[in-house]
Amino acid sequence: MHELAITQSVVDAVCETAAGRTVHSVRVQVGALTAVVADSMQFCFELVTEGTVAHGARLDIDHTPGGAHCRECGENFVLTDLVLLCPCGSADVEVTSGRELRILSMEVS
């Protein structure tokens, strides 16, 4: 369950940036190809914020679909899983989206 380590890193960064202020919400972007399960990340967020300035904060997750460009046929297409194969059958593809995992914003007071 890598969501725990990822979520801990997010919370560490948020708490450091908050510099003692109370964190009310955190918005993260998670790409479909990261293999991060949103429900697991939500659960882990509640655990790792315990006793921090982010305790009780809301975690909002923006999902980014996977996308790729085929170098063979020039088609841009959606990736629904980690099988990097163009509908034309070519495996010569470049992933263009879906690997994102970043903190977008946080609300503090």
Secondary structure, DSSP 8 states (H G I E B T S, - for coil): -THHHHHHHHHHHHHHHHTTS-EEEEEEEEEGGG---HHHHHHHHHHHTTTSTTTT-EEEEEEE-EEEEETTT--EEEESSS----TTS---EEEEES--EEEEEEEE-
